């Protein structure tokens, strides 16, 4: 499928009442809430819900059981999956894919009909309408089963892992293809392209990943082609019959029913037809299709339904339906790629090459992660798969780094001027049991994927913070004393939507430390974000916002890309508590009641899907894509031209400075973009130089001093630079800030002539105290903030240097 199929959480419904994704989530949430309220009115809610489940399941299976299963599945495909027929568009809820799967399972377990049906005898559109009713009944049945889980959980104390387990289980029920299929396919081919793995699969199965993908893709394409052919033939026949003076009513009915409720003999595909389409042997095609064909065996409808809602879906690894005629069909194609990888890896696990494949999988994940970070942080010094030393005991911890004796490994360290990004990559796969939300196994797998990566990244960060560097094996001391900003990232080859984005739940479950929370992201989402971020400064700002401890308190999303696109759209900014911030930096005055009210009125925002435009842009070069689809971009970036110029100039700290400039809100960026022109026009004496100073941020380490200055024609550049550097350092010292940048513009040409960065820490000294005495006091220079400027203090702009 060209677009991702996924369930999106509700965001604030007042924001955009026309958002189809919000509408779907609001409707399903309200529906489930109504079911719960109704059930809890009963004296025995558990008995009541069990009775309703039994009745609903009996009614639904009785409705479908008289048909052949493949016919039910085709009718369900038409009812639950989106399609377009000329001007007609079938829109379905995001849950349609999951509902189609459940109905397919029920059809395979309960349908006993042996008739194909009759286009001549059936009431036109009767089964097409009935299929929509089946879909609604199946969705209601799922609501009852989820409600039952809630009722059962009320009888026990919630465990720390409960929320993570529930989110994992619901993801397995509702979410399909959280990554773009073309990206998943490319990674999968690289995984199984390893020589030992490919050879072993051929020996054990007779085919590899590429063969499996070609066959399942061709089966899907043939199903779509046959549906389109039936539709075109029926529409053409209806047009002919309508033109007749006396239409043949029987022929009219056959044409109508063939289109909207095809008989069972028209919906499945023979292996020979797939083989012909691919110019492949029938034996090979049958080998693939039979390997991925589902077997229901003796499972009852109740067993299948309960298992489905618990995240145990047999279609996940066996998405092919084989009819009693020996023909084949897919419920849909969204499960094909995950099924191929999971099933082929299960085959390799029982062979001697498994350990070598795991090593290859890890190396590939690290290589692809490195490429993504080098793309988004161009020019960074990169240390990959590096060994370094840490203290082996408390005695060594109190000593010098050269005395450390415990050698450990790091995956990736990128250093760009004053910024360090530490990356740990995990290629571990989630087990089938984890996907059901079984807490002990889920904790084990998430610990291996997330907790371990976070701890390993934090270990490097600790050495930078405490030692000012890292002692590398063989190459020696890596001096990082100049680093002022460190970010840690945990990259997973496994997609973890709904889990990786829920830092608060991971902290509550003890899987992450609240003091060191990395950005946890899947490899495929990282690759998309690297493609989207045109400016490295955008990416760094996202890292800052995404890993802020305040972010989980205000924002929640199932999909990492929704968070990133919301960042592009609205900043992903959390208003800090002004009462706490006022004591951190001397230039922040006592908060006003309006500041406190604005902070307290922030609402928790559940971010729904924002990827429609991204889907279109990503698919621009794929078959059927729109080559002119616009690329999503950051809004409200008036300082983007300056940020781009800094990147071109490559002045020291261009990356961190650019991210800081983009961190200001739209009004402040617009204000700052006009400062150079205002300073030039304010100069009446050609030999006079002026400056304006602005402090950004509410935290000492993250705060920033920005100085805008002019340089008069004929002035000595070195003397002017020395003077400005001294002022920058003194002002930073006065305000307690760690970093600052001065932009110097030529008065005559208006060009950016110089950029001065200072990151000397504000350590008390008599010399600096004396310099501060020459400056205006904080109280005298403090200016009122413009409305809604977050964490920004404009200092008096008219004072000469």
Beta strands, then each sheet from edge to edge (+ up, - down):
strand 1: 83-85
strand 2: 88-90
strand 3: 320-322
strand 4: 328-330
strand 5: 381-390
strand 6: 406-416
strand 7: 419-426
strand 8: 469-472
strand 9: 476-479
strand 10: 485-492
strand 11: 519-522
strand 12: 555-557
strand 13: 605-607
strand 14: 691-696
strand 15: 704-711
strand 16: 739-746
strand 17: 752-758
strand 18: 792-794
sheet 1: 1+ 2-
sheet 2: 3+ 4-
sheet 3: 5+ 6- 7+ 10+ 11+
sheet 4: 8+ 9-
sheet 5: 12+ 13+
sheet 6: 17+ 16- 15- 14+ 18-
end
